[in-house]
Amino acid sequence: RTHSKAQCCFSSQNYMSIPTQMRTIVALCAQGRRPYKSTSQQPRQSSRMSRRDPLPSQQNRQYAAKRMGPRLERPEVLFSNNHVLVVNKPAGWKSQPGDGGGKSNNNMQGTPDPKCLLTYLKSQSLGGGSQKDFLMPTHRLDQPCTGALIFAKNGKAASRVQVAWSKRKVKKCYWVVVEGGGIDRGERVAKIDGLELLRSRSIPSSKPNAKTYRLSAILKSTGNNNSRKGRGGRPNNVRSSVEVKPIPPNLSASEIADSTNGRVCHIEWEHLLKLPSNSASSSTRHLLSVTTDTGAKHQVRALLALAGGAPIAGDLRYGNKRNNSQQGRFRGGRVDQPLPDGSVALHARSVFLPTVSLGGMEFLKDKPFVASIPKRWRNFFGVCEDDVRDLW
């Protein structure tokens, strides 16, 4: 630390073995200058960072946000007691570990998936038991869809809700936004309103003064359920989807179920509201209420798009022309483009459990759990909860 050049006795060999930072100090000392202006001043950091050096905190957050995508909305708790937890699932959350949540499929160490809703609710101590971490999903929703989702907080509640599902005593109502793209007819594309096409392929209800229609078809899984999905639920491998076939007139439902043809599924739909026109979509959009008594995979999405010709907005899996291989009457319409957040406009509006008996929940006989529509629908379709509250 001398300031005299004469006292700096370093040979050239020893000098070259000194680190670069120390060489600068030695040179300044040899010139009679102090290496630092103050004791608190530190050497300048190199502008070029090593690959092994950690990123600064701000850059690290930006890098993580870029890889993880937009932050998921927090689920809204609709009801919670000692038996069940009911939440309004936003788009992007995986309902349960069976949807790829819980543990990451691509991580050999099995780290928790940050997009698993079940894992998140447990981490917030919203479950049952002494540790507030007992939660059992009683049904599921697709990752790009939204709506009411019920979790059981104890084995008794889980058993009774599952029995109601198995006996088809649970009534579930979906609200969907449909749009009718083009229907291929050779080289020409006919622009048909999605609602009119859906009406022509459905059977009106036989009940007096009823405004509901019934749409039926055979659904058959094409296998490979583990393929990765992209925006709007679109698979990178289309074989993981469900195909739709017309019901043969010479076969009964039991004969079809016993064969390898698939499963007969029905949905009942009712028109609620015609939505304002959007320049981003070339078709007319409508808000429908859809009910079903079966829980087949993707039955609402597949039946509306492939059997009814009116795909759900944002559903690239079944509404995109490239993924539709059905011919003739069951060729589906087309979704013009995905929604900005990659979601599908299918919302589980309500879940009704009239036969489930649990302590302190007598209201289940008359009152369903109702979930508000997503706030983003205001930007996507020009409709908000206040506009549709009276439609329920």
Disulfide bonds with the S-S distance in Angstrom:
none
